[in-house]
Amino acid sequence: MKNNRAFATLISVFFFWGFVAASNDILIPVFKENLNLEQWQSQMISFAFYVAYTVGSILYFGLSKAFGGDILNRIGYKNGIALGLVISAVGTILFYPAAELSSFPLMITGLFIVGLGFSLQQTAANPLVISIGDPSQGSQRLSMAGGINNFGTTIGPLIVSFAIFGAVAGSAKVDSLDAVKIPYLILGAAFLIVAIIFKFSSLPNRIDTTSETEDHSNSDVIDDALLNTKSPSISIGTTKKSAIAFPQLWMGMIAIFLYVGVEVSTASNLPEFMRVHLGTATEDIAPYVSLFWASLMIGRWTGAVGAFNMSDGFKGILRFLMPYIAFGVFLAANQIANHDTSGLYLYAFVIVVLIAADYFSQGNPARQLLLFSVLGIIALVIGMLADGMVSVYAFISVGLFCSTLWPCIFTLAIAGLGKHTNQGSGFLIMMIMGGGFISLLQGIVADDAILGIQYSYIVGVMCFAYLAFYGWKASSILRKQGITYEVKQGGH
């Protein structure tokens, strides 16, 4: 892979996104217990975090309009990421007075500001990941970055739990919110340190988009930086005044909304399903929820193999080994946390389905999106019709099939946008709010008077149905624009 050092710096922010997002689950019971919150009030922690992405994207779009040009094109990509890290650091500082004053509104305000910073970071980082290496491997690099993100989701709760409770198992009781202050001040300091590293890193500050309005015969343009085009001379960028005018983009926005929604809602409803149908105690559910998020890491580490420059034979070996290495990381992390994982070893057989699907997708983002979405539908249907541990494994496996959907959707959605790429990226980040709204929808229909918890997963089936449709439709739309994702012959 080209630009290895720059890429290594870039993916550090992906780790932070996962670390903080998963660690929010530790904050919910802490604040609920100490501030005597209702359950819906405690969920404002997640809601504030996800809505911040949408607000941040709207602010980005509005400020770009107000200043007469795209903000990232003005200040630069790595500068934008550094600024986002500083904004997030400001948010973590608010945790100190929030704990001192036992103020829930101040705490979620701080978390909201952290999310605002993440929104700007994501807007800059995702297209930058796609563009800094081999054009045909953009989605694989996003998978690798996503794998780092999910490493953060795996160890984040363990570290924050240890910092707050003094035990990674999280069994101790917190009698005061003071325990929250120091961990988040340390996190803020880490944000500032990484911001400085980004400022002086070798990352490019610009993505070349000039060819959309200048010389369309130039192959070193944004479209070729994002994907493999058969006909780079075909461009509709000069006829579009906004990213939203591209069908692949606005359909991709819906896809991101539903993808994040089905991912978050499947995990957030799993504890209730296990409590109702298996009688599982709350303290015994953590390893299963952890495995769901680790499943995303398993899938993304597998999908990232294609981003390495190595022989096809060695890639084939790694595609088999990498998911089990990631599974081993999950088992080791939970062993450290003193969780019983003896009932989870059979999941190794479920991972075989992921390996086969990854092989048949051949690194084509449209094909992979279609195939993995169909597998997600099958997993949810099995979970709804079966019972016991079969249902649990089926619902958890949704994490495997969600694992590579973000890079697939993102790659398809911004393909061919040219000078509108940054704007399109911002619109996509805006739709992360689906994580809050789809979870709320499933929670409503999970009421026993409506569908009940098990059949509430029909919401996820409908989400995956659209994602499968988008995988098929986007391929057709892009082909008409001269854009395909066929693997280059002789390339790696």
For each residue, the residues with C-beta under 8 A, 3 or more apart:
1: 4 7 133 134 137 141 307 308 309
2: 132 133 134
3: 6 7 132 133 202
4: 1 7 8
5: 8 9 202
6: 3 9 10 132 201 202 203 204
7: 1 3 4 10 11 129 132 133 141
8: 4 5 11 12
9: 5 6 12 197 198 201 202 203
10: 6 7 13 14 81 125 128 129 132 145 203
11: 7 8 14 15 129 144 145 148
12: 8 9 15 16 148 194 197
13: 10 16 17 81 84 85 121 125 194 198
14: 10 11 17 18 125 145 146 148 149 152
15: 11 12 18 19 148 149 151 152
16: 12 13 19 20 85 88 118 152 190 191 194
17: 13 14 20 21 118 121 122 149 152
18: 14 15 21 22 148 149 150 151 152 153 154 156
19: 15 16 22 23 152 153 155 156 159
20: 16 17 23 24 49 114 118 152 156 187
21: 17 18 24 49 153 156
22: 18 19 25 152 153 154 156 157 293
23: 19 20 26 27 156 157 159 160
24: 20 21 27 28 45 46 49 111
25: 22 28 157 289
26: 23 29 30 157 160 161 164 170
27: 23 24 30 31 45 107 111 160 180
28: 24 25 31 32 42 43 45 46
29: 26 32 33 42
30: 26 27 33 34 164 174 177 179 180
31: 27 28 34 35 37 42 45 104 107 177
32: 28 29 35 36 37 39 41 42
33: 29 30 36 173 174
34: 30 31 102 174 175 176 177
35: 31 32 102 104
36: 32 33
37: 31 32 41 42 104
38: 41 42
39: 32 42 43
40: 43 44
41: 32 37 38 44 104
42: 28 29 31 32 37 38 39 45
43: 28 39 40 46 47
44: 40 41 47 48 104 108
45: 24 27 28 31 42 48 49 107 108 111
46: 24 28 43 49 50 264 268 435 436 439
47: 43 44 50 51 436
48: 44 45 51 52 108 109 111 112 115
49: 20 21 24 45 46 52 111 112 114 115
50: 46 47 53 54 115 260 264 432 433 435 436
51: 47 48 54 55 112 115 433 436
52: 48 49 55 56 111 112 113 114 115 116 118 119
53: 50 56 57 115 118 119 122 429 430 432 433
54: 50 51 57 58 119 430 431 432 433
55: 51 52 58 59 112 116 119
56: 52 53 59 60 115 116 117 118 119 120 123 429 430
57: 53 54 60 61 119 123 426 427 429 430
58: 54 55 61 62 430
59: 55 56 62 63 116
60: 56 57 63 64 71 119 120 123 426
61: 57 58 64 65 423 426 427
62: 58 59 65 66
63: 59 60 66 67 71
64: 60 61 67 69 70 71 422 423 426
65: 61 62 68
66: 62 63
67: 63 64 71 74
68: 65
69: 64 73 74
70: 64 73 74 422 423
71: 60 63 64 67 74 75 80 422
72: 75 76 77 80 123 124 422
73: 69 70 206 209 422
74: 67 69 70 71
75: 71 72 79 80 83
76: 72 79 80 205 206
77: 72 80 81 124 128 203 204 205 206 207
78: 81 82 124 128 198 199 201 203 204 205
79: 75 76 82 83 199 205
80: 71 72 75 76 77 83 84 120 121 123 124
81: 10 13 77 78 84 85 120 121 124 125 128 195 198
82: 78 79 85 86 195 196 198 199
83: 75 79 80 86 87 120 195
84: 13 80 81 87 88 117 118 119 120 121 124
85: 13 16 81 82 88 89 117 121 191 192 194 195 198
86: 82 83 89 90 117 191 192 195
87: 83 84 90 91 113 116 117 120
88: 16 84 85 91 92 113 114 116 117 118 121 188 191
89: 85 86 92 93 117 188 189 191 192 195
90: 86 87 93 94 113 117 188
91: 87 88 94 110 111 112 113 114 115 116 117 188
92: 88 89 95 110 114 184 185 187 188 191
93: 89 90 96 110 185 188
94: 90 91 97 98 106 107 109 110 113
95: 92 98 99 107 110 180 181 184 185
96: 93 99 100 181 184 185
97: 94 100 101 103 106
98: 94 95 101 102 103 104 106 107 109 110 177 180
99: 95 96 102 107 177 178 180 181
100: 96 97 178 181
101: 97 98 106
102: 34 35 98 99 177
103: 97 98 106 107
104: 31 35 37 41 44 98 107 108
105: 108 109
106: 94 97 98 101 103 109 110
107: 27 31 45 94 95 98 99 103 104 110 111
108: 44 45 48 104 105 111 112
109: 48 94 98 105 106 112 113
110: 91 92 93 94 95 98 106 107 113 114 184
111: 24 27 45 48 49 52 91 107 108 114 115
112: 48 49 51 52 55 91 108 109 115 116
113: 52 87 88 90 91 94 109 110 116 117
114: 20 49 52 88 91 92 110 111 117 118
115: 48 49 50 51 52 53 56 91 111 112 118 119
116: 52 55 56 59 87 88 91 112 113 119 120
117: 56 84 85 86 87 88 89 90 91 113 114 120 121 191
118: 16 17 20 52 53 56 84 88 114 115 121 122
119: 52 53 54 55 56 57 60 84 115 116 122 123 429
120: 56 60 80 81 83 84 87 116 117 123 124
121: 13 17 80 81 84 85 88 117 118 124 125
122: 17 53 118 119 125 126 425 429 432
123: 56 57 60 72 80 119 120 126 422 425 426 429
124: 72 77 78 80 81 84 120 121 127 128 422 425
125: 10 13 14 81 121 122 128 129 145
126: 122 123 129 130 142 410 425 428 429
127: 124 130 131 207 226 414 421 422 425
128: 10 77 78 81 124 125 131 132 203 204 207
129: 7 10 11 125 126 132 138 141 142 145
130: 126 127 138 139 141 142 225 226 410 411 414
131: 127 128 138 204 207 222 225 226
132: 2 3 6 7 10 128 129 141 203 204
133: 1 2 3 7 137 138 141 307
134: 1 2 137 138 307 309 491 492
135: 138 224 225 226 227 228
136: 227 228 363 485 487 488 491
137: 1 133 134 140 141 306 307 363
138: 129 130 131 133 134 135 141 142 225 226 227 407 411
139: 130 142 143 303 363 365 368 404 407 408 410 411
140: 137 143 144 303 304 305 306 307 363 407
141: 1 7 129 130 132 133 137 138 144 145 304 307 407
142: 126 129 130 138 139 145 146 406 407 410 411
143: 139 140 146 147 299 300 302 303 304 306 307 403 404 407
144: 11 140 141 147 148 300 301 303 304 307
145: 10 11 14 125 129 141 142 148 149 407
146: 14 142 143 149 150 296 300 303 304 403 404 406 407
147: 143 144 150 151 297 300 301 303 304 326
148: 11 12 14 15 18 144 145 151 152
149: 14 15 17 18 145 146 152 153 300
150: 18 146 147 153 154 293 294 296 297 300 403
151: 15 18 147 148 154 155 297 329
152: 14 15 16 17 18 19 20 22 148 149 155 156
153: 18 19 21 22 149 150 156 157 293 294 296 297
154: 18 22 150 151 158 290 293 294 297 329 330 333
155: 19 151 152 158 159 333
156: 18 19 20 21 22 23 152 153 159 160
157: 22 23 25 26 153 160 161 290
158: 154 155 161 162 168 333 336 337
159: 19 23 155 156 162 163
160: 23 26 27 156 157 163 164 183
161: 26 157 158 164 165 167 168 169 170 337
162: 158 159 165 166 167 168
163: 159 160 179 182 183 186
164: 26 30 160 161 174 179 180 183
165: 161 162 169 170 171 172 174 179
166: 162 172
167: 161 162 170 171 172
168: 158 161 162 336 337 338
169: 161 165 337 338 339
170: 26 161 165 167 286
171: 165 167 283
172: 165 166 167
173: 33
174: 30 33 34 164 165 177 179
175: 34
176: 34 179
177: 30 31 34 98 99 102 174 180 181
178: 99 100 181
179: 30 163 164 165 174 176 182 183
180: 27 30 95 98 99 164 177 183 184
181: 95 96 99 100 177 178 184 185
182: 163 179 185 186
183: 160 163 164 179 180 186 187
184: 92 95 96 110 180 181 187 188
185: 92 93 95 96 181 182 188 189
186: 163 182 183 189 190
187: 20 92 183 184 190 191
188: 88 89 90 91 92 93 184 185 191 192
189: 89 185 186 192 193
190: 16 186 187 193 194
191: 16 85 86 88 89 92 117 187 188 194 195
192: 85 86 89 188 189 195 196
193: 189 190 196 197
194: 12 13 16 85 190 191 197 198
195: 81 82 83 85 86 89 191 192 198 199
196: 82 192 193 199 200
197: 9 12 193 194 200 201
198: 9 13 78 81 82 85 194 195 201 203
199: 78 79 82 195 196
200: 196 197
201: 6 9 78 197 198
202: 3 5 6 9
203: 6 9 10 77 78 128 132 198
204: 6 77 78 128 131 132 207
205: 76 77 78 79
206: 73 76 77
207: 77 127 128 131 204 222 225 421 422
208: 211 220 221 222 225
209: 73 212 221 222 418 419 421
210: 213 214 221 419
211: 208 214 215 216 218 220 221 222 418
212: 209 216 221 222 235 237 238 418 419
213: 210 237 238 419
214: 210 211 218
215: 211 218
216: 211 212 221 232 233 235
217: 232 233
218: 211 214 215 221 232
219: 224 232
220: 208 211 224 225
221: 208 209 210 211 212 216 218 224 225 232 418
222: 131 207 208 209 211 212 225 226 417 418 419 421
223: 226 227 229 232 235 415 416 418 483
224: 135 219 220 221 227 228 229 232
225: 130 131 135 138 207 208 220 221 222
226: 127 130 131 135 138 222 223 411 414 415 416 421
227: 135 136 138 223 224 411 415 483 485
228: 135 136 224 484 485 486 487 488
229: 223 224 232 234 482 483 484
230: 482 483 484 486
231: 234 482 483
232: 216 217 218 219 221 223 224 229 235 482
233: 216 217 482
234: 229 231 481 482
235: 212 216 223 232 238 416 418 481 482
236: 239 240 246 416 481
237: 212 213 240 416 417 418 419 420
238: 212 213 235
239: 236
240: 236 237 243 245 246 420
241: 245
242: 245 420 423
243: 240 246 249 417 420 421 423 424 427
244: 249 250 427
245: 240 241 242 249
246: 236 240 243 249 250 416 417 420 424
247: 250 251 477
248: 251 252 412 413 415 416 474 477 478
249: 243 244 245 246 252 253 413 414 417 420 424 427 428
250: 244 246 247 253 254 427
251: 247 248 254 255 413 470 473 474 477
252: 248 249 255 256 409 410 412 413 414 428 470 474
253: 249 250 256 257 413 427 428 430 431
254: 250 251 257 258 431 466 470
255: 251 252 258 259 409 413 466 467 470
256: 252 253 259 260 406 409 410 413 428 431 432 434
257: 253 254 260 261 431 433 434 437 438
258: 254 255 261 262 434 438 463 466 467
259: 255 256 262 263 402 405 406 409 434 463 467
260: 50 256 257 263 264 431 432 433 434 435 438
261: 257 258 264 265 434 435 437 438 439 441 463
262: 258 259 265 266 376 398 402 438 459 460 463 464 467
263: 259 260 266 267 296 398 399 402 405 435
264: 46 50 260 261 267 268 434 435 436 438 439
265: 261 262 268 269 435 438 439 441 442 443 459 460
266: 262 263 269 270 292 380 395 398 399 402 457 460
267: 263 264 270 289 292 293 399
268: 46 264 265 271 439 443
269: 265 266 272 273 439 442 443 446 453 456 457
270: 266 267 273 274 285 288 289 292 392 395 396
271: 268 274 275 280 282 285 289
272: 269 275 276 446 453
273: 269 270 276 277 278 391 392 395 453 454
274: 270 271 277 278 280 285 288 392
275: 271 272 278 279 280 282 285
276: 272 273 453 454
277: 273 274 387 388 391 453 454
278: 273 274 275 388 389 392
279: 275
280: 271 274 275 284 285 288
281: 284 285
282: 271 275 285
283: 171 286
284: 280 281 287 340
285: 270 271 274 275 280 281 282 288 289
286: 170 283 289 290 337 339
287: 284 290 291 334 339 340 341 344
288: 270 274 280 285 291 292 344 392 396
289: 25 267 270 271 285 286 292 293
290: 154 157 286 287 293 294 330 333 334 339
291: 287 288 294 295 330 344 347 396 399
292: 266 267 270 288 289 295 296 395 396 398 399
293: 22 150 153 154 267 289 290 296 297 399
294: 150 153 154 290 291 297 298 326 327 329 330 333 399
295: 291 292 298 299 396 397 398 399 400 402 403
296: 146 150 153 263 292 293 299 300 399 400 402 403
297: 147 150 151 153 154 293 294 300 301 326 329 330 403
298: 294 295 301 302 323 326 327 330 351 354 399 400 403
299: 143 295 296 302 303 323 354 358 399 400 401 402 403 404
300: 143 144 146 147 149 150 296 297 303 304 403 404
301: 144 147 297 298 304 305 322 323 325 326
302: 143 298 299 305 319 322 323 326 354 355 358 403
303: 139 140 143 144 146 147 299 300 306 358 368 403 404 407
304: 140 141 143 144 146 147 300 301 307 308 322
305: 140 301 302 308 315 318 319 322
306: 137 140 143 303 315 363
307: 1 133 134 137 140 141 143 144 304
308: 1 304 305 315 318 492
309: 1 134 492
310: 314 315 318 492
311: 314 315 492
312: 315 316 492
313: 316 317
314: 310 311 317 318
315: 305 306 308 310 311 312 318 319 492
316: 312 313 319 320
317: 313 314 320 321
318: 305 308 310 314 315 321 322
319: 302 305 315 316 322 323 355 358 359
320: 316 317 323 324 355
321: 317 318 324 325
322: 301 302 304 305 318 319 325 326
323: 298 299 301 302 319 320 326 327 351 354 355
324: 320 321 327 328 348 351
325: 301 321 322 328 329
326: 147 294 297 298 301 302 322 323 329 330
327: 294 298 323 324 330 331 347 348 351
328: 324 325 331 332
329: 151 154 294 297 325 326 332 333
330: 154 290 291 294 297 298 326 327 333 334
331: 327 328 334 335 341 344
332: 328 329 335 336
333: 154 155 158 290 294 329 330 336 337
334: 287 290 330 331 337 339 341
335: 331 332 338 339 341
336: 158 168 332 333
337: 158 161 168 169 286 333 334
338: 168 169 335
339: 169 286 287 290 334 335
340: 284 287 343
341: 287 331 334 335 344 345
342: 345
343: 340 346 389
344: 287 288 291 331 341 347
345: 341 342 348
346: 343 349 350 393
347: 291 327 344 350 351 393 396
348: 324 327 345 351 352
349: 346 352
350: 346 347 353 354 393 396 397 400
351: 298 323 324 327 347 348 354 355 400
352: 348 349 355 356
353: 350 356 357 375 397 400
354: 298 299 302 323 350 351 357 358 400 401 403
355: 302 319 320 323 351 352 358 359
356: 352 353 359 360
357: 353 354 360 361 368 371 372 375 401
358: 299 302 303 319 354 355 361 368 404
359: 319 355 356 362
360: 356 357 367 371
361: 357 358 364 367 368 371 372
362: 359 367 487
363: 136 137 139 140 306 368 485 487
364: 361 367 368 485 486 487
365: 139 368 369 407 408 411 412 485
366: 369 370 408 412 471 472 474 475 478 485
367: 360 361 362 364 370 371 471 475 485
368: 139 303 357 358 361 363 364 365 371 372 404 408 471
369: 365 366 372 373 405 408 409 412 467 468 470 471 474
370: 366 367 373 374 468 471 472
371: 357 360 361 367 368 374 375 471
372: 357 361 368 369 375 376 401 402 403 404 405 408
373: 369 370 376 377 401 405 464 465 467 468 471
374: 370 371 377 378 464 468
375: 353 357 371 372 378 379 401
376: 262 372 373 379 380 398 401 402 460 464 467
377: 373 374 380 381 461 464 465 468
378: 374 375 381 382
379: 375 376 382 383 394 395 397 398 401
380: 266 376 377 383 384 394 395 398 457 458 460 461 464
381: 377 378 384 385 461
382: 378 379 385 386 390 391 394
383: 379 380 386 391 392 394 395 398 454 457
384: 380 381 391 454 455 457 458
385: 381 382
386: 382 383 390 391 394
387: 277 390 391
388: 277 278 391 392
389: 278 343 392 393
390: 382 386 387 393 394
391: 273 277 382 383 384 386 387 388 394 395 454
392: 270 273 274 278 288 383 388 389 395 396
393: 346 347 350 389 390 396 397
394: 379 380 382 383 386 390 391 397 398
395: 266 270 273 292 379 380 383 391 392 398 457
396: 270 288 291 292 295 347 350 392 393 399
397: 295 350 353 379 393 394 400 401
398: 262 263 266 292 295 376 379 380 383 394 395 401 402 460
399: 263 266 267 291 292 293 294 295 296 298 299 396 402 403
400: 295 296 298 299 350 351 353 354 397 403
401: 299 354 357 372 373 375 376 379 397 398 405
402: 259 262 263 266 295 296 299 372 376 398 399 405
403: 143 146 150 295 296 297 298 299 300 302 303 354 372 399 400
404: 139 143 146 299 300 303 358 368 372 407 408
405: 259 263 369 372 373 401 402 408 409 467
406: 142 146 256 259 409 410
407: 138 139 140 141 142 143 145 146 303 365 404 410 411
408: 139 365 366 368 369 372 404 405 411 412 471
409: 252 255 256 259 369 405 406 412 413 428 467 470
410: 126 130 139 142 252 256 406 407 413 414 425 428
411: 130 138 139 142 226 227 365 407 408 414 415
412: 248 252 365 366 369 408 409 415 470 471 474 475 478
413: 248 249 251 252 253 255 256 409 410 424 428 474
414: 127 130 226 249 252 410 411 417 421 424 425 428
415: 223 226 227 248 411 412 478 481 483
416: 223 226 235 236 237 246 248 478 481 483
417: 222 237 243 246 249 414 420 421 423 424
418: 209 211 212 221 222 223 235 237 421
419: 209 210 212 213 222 237
420: 237 240 242 243 246 249 417 423 424
421: 127 207 209 222 226 243 414 417 418 424 425
422: 64 70 71 72 73 123 124 127 207 425 426
423: 61 64 70 242 243 417 420 426 427
424: 243 246 249 413 414 417 420 421 427 428
425: 122 123 124 126 127 410 414 421 422 428 429
426: 57 60 61 64 123 422 423 429 430
427: 57 61 243 244 249 250 253 423 424 430 431
428: 126 249 252 253 256 409 410 413 414 424 425 431
429: 53 56 57 119 122 123 126 425 426 432
430: 53 54 56 57 58 253 426 427 433
431: 54 253 254 256 257 260 427 428 434
432: 50 53 54 122 256 260 429 435
433: 50 51 53 54 257 260 430 436 437
434: 256 257 258 259 260 261 264 431 437 438
435: 46 50 260 261 263 264 265 432 438 439
436: 46 47 50 51 264 433 439 440
437: 257 261 433 434 440 441
438: 257 258 260 261 262 264 265 434 435 441 442 459 463
439: 46 261 264 265 268 269 435 436 442 443
440: 436 437 443 444
441: 261 265 437 438 444 445 459
442: 265 269 438 439 445 446 456 457 459 460
443: 265 268 269 439 440 446 456
444: 440 441 447 450
445: 441 442 450 451 456 458 459
446: 269 272 442 443 450 451 452 453 456
447: 444 450 451 452
448: 452
449:
450: 444 445 446 447 456
451: 445 446 447 455 456 458
452: 446 447 448 455 456
453: 269 272 273 276 277 446 456
454: 273 276 277 383 384 391 457
455: 384 451 452 458
456: 269 442 443 445 446 450 451 452 453 459
457: 266 269 380 383 384 395 442 454 460 461
458: 380 384 445 451 455 461 462
459: 262 265 438 441 442 445 456 462 463
460: 262 265 266 376 380 398 442 457 463 464
461: 377 380 381 457 458 464 465
462: 458 459 465 466
463: 258 259 261 262 438 459 460 466 467
464: 262 373 374 376 377 380 460 461 467 468
465: 373 377 461 462 468 469
466: 254 255 258 462 463 469 470
467: 255 258 259 262 369 373 376 405 409 463 464 470 471
468: 369 370 373 374 377 464 465 471 472
469: 465 466 472 473
470: 251 252 254 255 369 409 412 466 467 473 474
471: 366 367 368 369 370 371 373 408 412 467 468 474 475
472: 366 370 468 469 475 476
473: 251 469 470 476 477
474: 248 251 252 366 369 412 413 470 471 477 478
475: 366 367 412 471 472 478 479 485
476: 472 473 479 480
477: 247 248 251 473 474 480 481
478: 248 366 412 415 416 474 475 481 483 484
479: 475 476 482 483 484
480: 476 477
481: 234 235 236 415 416 477 478
482: 229 230 231 232 233 234 235 479
483: 223 227 229 230 231 415 416 478 479
484: 228 229 230 478 479
485: 136 227 228 363 364 365 366 367 475
486: 228 230 364
487: 136 228 362 363 364 491
488: 136 228 491
489:
490:
491: 134 136 487 488
492: 134 308 309 310 311 312 315
